[in-house]
Amino acid sequence: MSEIINIILGSAEDAFIQVSVFVGAVLLLFGYINYKQSGKFIESIENSKKFQPIIGAVLGLTPGCGGAIFIMPLYVKGKITYGTLIATLIATMGDSAFVLISTSPLTYLLISIISFIVAVPTGYLIDRMGIAPKVAITKSKKAKELREKGKKVINQSNYFHYGHNEGDEIHNILHKEIKGHQKESSLGYYITHKGFLVYWIVLFLGLILGIMALFQVDINGLQIKSLGAIIGVSGTAVSIFMMIMSRKFIGDDTHEESEIKVSSLKETFIHCATETAFVATWVFFAYLIYEFSILILGGGVYSVGVGMLAKVMTTAGLLAVLVGALIGIIPGCGPQVIFVTLYSKGMIPFAALIANAISQDGDALFPLLAMDKKASLWATIITTIPALLVGLLIFFIEMFI
């Protein structure tokens, strides 16, 4: 029992200090850039028909799910091609990109290059072949009522809408029929909107310790004894609490929240905090999976388990590639964050990582699923095909190098 407790506490410390604090810093940086751009790049995509798959792939490559999420209603509105949507989904890594940037930036760059090279030709090929499910938007009851009564909808929103207008069918699906921003009267809203500053303070302290640890400083041997353990465990605990309060468990970003973030600097800080908490929680679970896997492989002896891991890696082979692509099919970022974190710990081969990166659609699949189930199903199938092909190709290349 004491060993289990040590593993849990050690994983909580390492996950926060080694990964989560850097994820938070990078996520806030990109969140601020997004806010300053105010989605202008997305608005220009409609006027670039010939280059849409390229622009879609670039938006997909932006870390997080925001760029890909904004593309979904544009397709349903008929403003972009289906090939553009596919290119975007192939390129996106969702929030797992932040983990890879923090742990292995060169690997992230390589993954991005490969994903872009795969995404753009695939997008153009889809358009060339005329593969495009007939858009059959889910009809919301509210939208039908508005049309029948002939009421004019007044835009009372204090933020921009992308790919739809206030009160139209897509608006009611994205803002009313699927999970969006928390109600202001809820406890979760109060805690996340009042406690985000506390979270950033804890994360900033952890970031200082994380940087010190990179320079081989013993952060638990400073004047304040076990400071690294205190901040690390506290940071993970607060992250889990923030994730629960924000009610984000599998997916962490919605279309509505993406719109709010680019319209308010304060909301950018708030939602980047909850998004960091979401990623941090899943990273912690990944560390637990890794540590307990090593312990189990070694029959209770950790050092033996480390040696066994190398043997498992060599025999995983094609199965790992298949698993990577299949996990990518799961909507949301949680499982993908675990997969990428396990790669950073040496449990996943690169071929499986690239298969997962190409296959996964992050949180962008949720709004598409709500608006057009057929289009989302075909998108999932189509993106999995190049994921398997490229993953297998890289697997065989690795075998002969």
KENUMI-145653 format. One line per 8 residues: their letters; for each residue x, y, z of C-alpha. Coordinates in steps of 0.02 Angstrom, whole numbers, plus 50000, padded with zeros to 5 digits. Example, Ala and Ser with C-alpha at 12.3 -4.5 7.8 and 13.67 -1.06 7.14 Angstrom:
# residues 2
as	50615/49775/50390 | 50684/49947/50357
***
This chain:
# residues 401
mseiinii	50000/50000/50000 | 50142/50120/50042 | 50220/50087/49871 | 50054/50122/49785 | 50036/50286/49881 | 50214/50334/49834 | 50177/50300/49652 | 50020/50406/49657
lgsaedaf	50106/50553/49744 | 50261/50537/49636 | 50157/50534/49478 | 50058/50686/49535 | 50220/50782/49566 | 50308/50730/49406 | 50156/50752/49294 | 50130/50931/49353
iqvsvfvg	50312/50989/49366 | 50380/50897/49212 | 50235/50921/49091 | 50079/51014/49148 | 50163/51180/49193 | 50242/51189/49021 | 50078/51141/48938 | 49994/51284/49031
avlllfgy	50125/51410/48976 | 50117/51357/48793 | 49927/51347/48796 | 49912/51523/48867 | 50033/51588/48736 | 49932/51516/48592 | 49771/51570/48677 | 49832/51750/48682
inykqsgk	49886/51743/48499 | 49714/51675/48455 | 49632/51817/48551 | 49736/51949/48462 | 49697/51875/48292 | 49510/51870/48334 | 49479/51732/48208 | 49520/51844/48059
fiesiens	49611/51702/47973 | 49455/51595/47983 | 49347/51729/47904 | 49459/51739/47752 | 49446/51554/47711 | 49281/51575/47618 | 49364/51686/47488 | 49503/51562/47448
kkfqpiig	49414/51415/47366 | 49569/51350/47275 | 49675/51351/47432 | 49546/51295/47560 | 49623/51122/47596 | 49791/51207/47627 | 49714/51338/47742 | 49612/51203/47829
avlgltpg	49770/51101/47861 | 49858/51255/47931 | 49712/51289/48049 | 49713/51106/48100 | 49898/51117/48142 | 49871/51256/48269 | 49888/51176/48441 | 49722/51144/48527
cggaifim	49552/51117/48449 | 49497/51296/48414 | 49552/51306/48233 | 49472/51140/48186 | 49314/51178/48285 | 49283/51339/48189 | 49294/51245/48023 | 49148/51127/48061
plyvkgki	49000/51248/48041 | 49082/51324/47886 | 49064/51155/47801 | 48883/51132/47856 | 48846/51307/47788 | 48923/51256/47621 | 49063/51385/47633 | 49205/51259/47624
tygtliat	49228/51093/47537 | 49222/50922/47619 | 49404/50899/47569 | 49447/51053/47671 | 49359/50980/47822 | 49455/50816/47801 | 49621/50907/47782 | 49585/51002/47942
liatmgds	49542/50846/48041 | 49696/50752/47977 | 49810/50895/48028 | 49739/50925/48202 | 49813/50846/48357 | 49697/50935/48478 | 49764/50967/48652 | 49886/50822/48642
afvlists	49990/50942/48536 | 50026/51044/48692 | 50095/50890/48779 | 50208/50850/48633 | 50269/51030/48619 | 50312/51028/48804 | 50399/50859/48805 | 50473/50843/48630
pltyllis	50460/50998/48520 | 50563/50922/48379 | 50446/50772/48373 | 50298/50891/48368 | 50377/50983/48222 | 50406/50820/48129 | 50228/50760/48163 | 50161/50927/48101
iisfivav	50260/50917/47939 | 50204/50739/47904 | 50023/50778/47949 | 50023/50930/47834 | 50100/50829/47691 | 49964/50698/47713 | 49820/50818/47746 | 49833/50932/47595
ptgylidr	49841/50800/47455 | 49705/50698/47541 | 49593/50851/47549 | 49617/50891/47366 | 49592/50707/47320 | 49427/50701/47414 | 49366/50856/47320 | 49431/50790/47154
mgiapkva	49339/50625/47177 | 49181/50716/47228 | 49169/50626/47394 | 49053/50735/47496 | 48905/50673/47599 | 48748/50772/47566 | 48735/50900/47703 | 48589/50850/47813
itkskkak	48597/50969/47960 | 48507/50913/48116 | 48350/51017/48130 | 48332/51097/48300 | 48158/51127/48371 | 48203/51305/48415 | 48258/51344/48237 | 48095/51273/48168
elrekgkk	47994/51381/48287 | 48088/51536/48232 | 48056/51500/48049 | 47873/51460/48074 | 47837/51616/48175 | 47943/51723/48059 | 48027/51809/48203 | 48182/51912/48175
vinqsnyf	48324/51862/48287 | 48418/52006/48365 | 48602/51975/48396 | 48620/52004/48583 | 48782/51908/48598 | 48936/52000/48658 | 49053/51892/48555 | 49076/51846/48373
hyghnegd	49001/51695/48287 | 49101/51593/48162 | 49014/51492/48027 | 48839/51539/48084 | 48727/51682/48137 | 48634/51716/48298 | 48474/51614/48305 | 48496/51509/48148
eihnilhk	48488/51319/48146 | 48674/51297/48174 | 48676/51425/48314 | 48542/51331/48410 | 48635/51167/48390 | 48805/51236/48440 | 48744/51346/48582 | 48587/51262/48648
eikghqke	48579/51078/48601 | 48756/51024/48643 | 48861/51059/48797 | 48926/51236/48791 | 48974/51371/48915 | 48924/51341/49096 | 48773/51433/49165 | 48823/51587/49264
sslgyyit	48716/51528/49410 | 48808/51363/49427 | 48938/51323/49561 | 49060/51266/49427 | 49050/51434/49338 | 49079/51528/49501 | 49231/51424/49549 | 49314/51423/49377
hkgflvyw	49283/51610/49351 | 49342/51659/49525 | 49476/51528/49554 | 49570/51539/49389 | 49693/51666/49461 | 49737/51547/49602 | 49766/51410/49475 | 49881/51519/49371
ivlflgli	49981/51565/49528 | 50006/51381/49571 | 50051/51344/49391 | 50175/51490/49384 | 50262/51428/49542 | 50267/51254/49466 | 50338/51326/49304 | 50483/51405/49400
lgimalfq	50520/51238/49483 | 50499/51147/49317 | 50630/51259/49235 | 50746/51235/49384 | 50724/51046/49369 | 50774/51056/49186 | 50939/51130/49244 | 50964/50981/49361
vdinglqi	50920/51078/49520 | 50854/50970/49662 | 50687/51059/49687 | 50650/50952/49841 | 50816/50997/49922 | 50790/51185/49928 | 50769/51288/50087 | 50585/51239/50091
kslgaiig	50597/51051/50108 | 50502/50947/49977 | 50444/51106/49889 | 50433/51015/49722 | 50323/50880/49797 | 50211/51007/49882 | 50184/51113/49727 | 50174/50962/49611
vsgtavsi	50045/50865/49711 | 49947/51024/49750 | 49949/51074/49567 | 49882/50905/49510 | 49749/50906/49647 | 49691/51081/49598 | 49692/51028/49414 | 49577/50881/49449
fmmimsrk	49463/50994/49552 | 49458/51126/49413 | 49420/50992/49283 | 49276/50925/49387 | 49207/51100/49416 | 49217/51140/49230 | 49131/50972/49195 | 49257/50927/49060
figddthe	49303/50743/49059 | 49330/50680/48880 | 49321/50840/48777 | 49375/51008/48845 | 49330/51135/48711 | 49164/51177/48630 | 49122/51291/48485 | 49039/51415/48602
eseikvss	49190/51423/48717 | 49308/51442/48569 | 49208/51594/48514 | 49209/51668/48689 | 49397/51647/48705 | 49437/51749/48550 | 49320/51888/48606 | 49378/51917/48786
lketfihc	49552/51919/48861 | 49484/51875/49033 | 49388/51727/48961 | 49548/51675/48871 | 49637/51664/49040 | 49489/51574/49119 | 49466/51445/48983 | 49653/51418/48961
atetafva	49657/51378/49148 | 49518/51249/49134 | 49595/51179/48976 | 49764/51163/49061 | 49678/51078/49209 | 49596/50956/49088 | 49762/50911/49005 | 49853/50904/49172
twvffayl	49726/50780/49240 | 49744/50664/49091 | 49934/50679/49097 | 49926/50626/49280 | 49822/50473/49232 | 49949/50433/49095 | 50090/50439/49222 | 49993/50322/49335
iyefsili	49965/50201/49191 | 50151/50206/49151 | 50211/50181/49329 | 50089/50040/49369 | 50126/49955/49202 | 50311/49953/49244 | 50273/49883/49416 | 50159/49747/49347
lgggvysv	50281/49700/49207 | 50417/49680/49337 | 50310/49572/49449 | 50315/49706/49583 | 50499/49750/49555 | 50513/49919/49467 | 50691/49895/49398 | 50641/49729/49318
gvgmlakv	50489/49812/49241 | 50596/49943/49154 | 50693/49804/49067 | 50532/49713/49020 | 50463/49871/48939 | 50597/49866/48804 | 50546/49687/48759 | 50362/49736/48750
mttaglla	50405/49881/48636 | 50497/49770/48514 | 50353/49646/48503 | 50213/49776/48494 | 50248/49809/48310 | 50099/49823/48195 | 49977/49806/48338 | 50038/49970/48413
vlvgalig	50005/50060/48248 | 49829/49988/48240 | 49795/50036/48422 | 49857/50213/48389 | 49740/50235/48241 | 49591/50159/48334 | 49616/50268/48488 | 49618/50416/48369
iipgcgpq	49441/50372/48318 | 49378/50415/48494 | 49308/50593/48495 | 49383/50712/48621 | 49560/50747/48681 | 49573/50647/48843 | 49623/50476/48774 | 49738/50561/48647
vifvtlys	49829/50655/48786 | 49861/50489/48875 | 49927/50412/48714 | 50048/50554/48678 | 50106/50559/48860 | 50144/50373/48854 | 50247/50406/48697 | 50347/50537/48793
kgmipfaa	50381/50402/48925 | 50446/50281/48792 | 50298/50161/48793 | 50234/50200/48617 | 50334/50187/48453 | 50341/50337/48336 | 50243/50245/48200 | 50098/50223/48321
lianaisq	50109/50406/48371 | 50095/50468/48192 | 49949/50349/48160 | 49860/50422/48311 | 49901/50602/48262 | 49827/50582/48088 | 49676/50482/48145 | 49620/50588/48292
dgdalfpl	49498/50733/48271 | 49503/50804/48447 | 49353/50902/48508 | 49310/50958/48330 | 49211/50800/48298 | 49082/50842/48432 | 49003/50993/48343 | 49011/50904/48176
lamdkkas	48927/50752/48252 | 48788/50862/48319 | 48762/50953/48154 | 48786/50812/48029 | 48809/50633/48091 | 48837/50562/47917 | 48975/50685/47876 | 49060/50651/48044
lwatiitt	49052/50462/48018 | 49130/50472/47846 | 49261/50594/47909 | 49311/50471/48045 | 49328/50330/47919 | 49422/50434/47791 | 49550/50505/47914 | 49585/50331/47984
ipallvgl	49638/50262/47813 | 49791/50376/47787 | 49829/50358/47973 | 49850/50170/47953 | 49943/50184/47787 | 50068/50314/47848 | 50088/50227/48017 | 50128/50061/47932
liffiemf	50246/50145/47808 | 50345/50227/47948 | 50343/50064/48047 | 50427/49970/47904 | 50549/50114/47873 | 50598/50106/48057 | 50626/49918/48043 | 50755/49938/47905
i	50847/50090/47976
***
